[in-house]
Amino acid sequence: MTSLPETTLDDVRIDLNLNNPNNTQTVRYINPSSQSRLQNGNGHQASKSSSGRCSKPCLIGLGIGLAIGVLLVIAIAVPVGLTRTSSSVNTTNLQLVQNCIGQDITRQPVIIDTDVDVDDLWAILYLINVPTVDVVAITTVGDGFSAPLYSSSNVLSLLGLVGCTDGIPVASGFSVSSLSTGWTVANSILTGIDNYLTSSSCLNQSTDIFLQPSPFDAVELIIYTLKYSQRPVDILVLGPFTNIAAAITRDRSIVPKIGTLYVSGGQFKSISDYPTLTPNPNLGTYPYLVKPSGTSSNVFLDLLAVQRVDDSGIKNYVAMPSSIQHLLPANLSQVDMKLKALNITLSPFVYKLITSLANCTNQAESAISWWDNSAAQLMVQMQNNNTNGFCTTLQNVQSLYILSADSDQLFGQGLIDFQKTRPNTQGLSNYTICTQANEDTFLTEFLTKISSNNLYSCETTYRNRFDIKLQSCLATYGYN
Ligand SMILES: [Ca+2]
């Protein structure tokens, strides 16, 4: 019997290192000569004959056994090792960036996506004064009720005017609807509010023109904020859904990080309320030049975006329907009486901000409601499980927005009560909606908060702002 040759395939040994996931070299082939030295050094051998040497059958058996072992170990251990290695590295990087940002996790992070109408400014002013809310980003669309160039600059101007300069990231987003030009609502039906803050015939404010939007684009900031926030982020949609839909379609991994998506507007009308579901060719005039009766502006302005967000798998949707917002008229006499009753004196700017919309836009006072700021207030009520909030009744519904151009009178309508007439309809979204509201309770909360000037969401400096910290932390630790 001869001694073992210096090198044979049978001598290849597998060295696994699963305990150190950062070591990507999970399978190691040992040089056979070093194997021999190891064996000589510690006297450990797999099999020996009675004389201390392995016989030929013994060597064959040993070789087959080792070969099978090699294959099994490679087949099982390598994928496991690589998986563990990959996820561990990513988790570490994610946590490093999260820790580096230093987010205040005691408050509920919120992204406000807005078309920057005047009632959007009311909503922002309210939310930055709510102690339980951390407004981590304000993202703007330019396909709603303000022109693209004015949308983010008017948010920056408002923040500057109330003492929140540089405190919150404001990111510019999409300026055109998911529907192409020519198929969107005509500009002529969008009331001009672009110069509300600065016009000499309106609020006549001097604004800080040096305030800059976020270095992130709106869609990018929505994605990164959701990804690197340490807790789920609520999104409040106060305009067309264009940015939100774009963020979700660009990176669907953000969907589980969305806590609740709150919607301002929307319509929830029973399908049985329509006299006929048969399309009437005389009603469909695409593209629409006016908003069809009963539709919600934020929905109608980009219906494709609404459909994509609705069907994306977000866990919770909450809406403040247009019909309930109309029950909250912005009655100026009522505002004055409530201010007096609460013994509140608003700053001249804030008072004019909430009372000048009808006057500045040549509308009747009765045409103005607490639209988007009521959606903001509903969000705070639900986040805090407040049973004494202004929304006194909530209802769970399943809704479907009709996209088909053949649907004519149903186009852009949010329908409910499918169980009665079409129980097998797919694609329904679960919404919690406010169905009754108390105007007095609403106004007390709104005026109290906007008069406080506590500016909870404005406490961080520019360098420590979520987006600026995010940018520097990503540069330090890398982009996953
Ligand atoms: Ca709005």
Residues whose N, C-alpha, C, O or C-beta is under 5 A from the ligand:
A	BS01	CA	D115 V116 D117 D120 L238 G239 D372
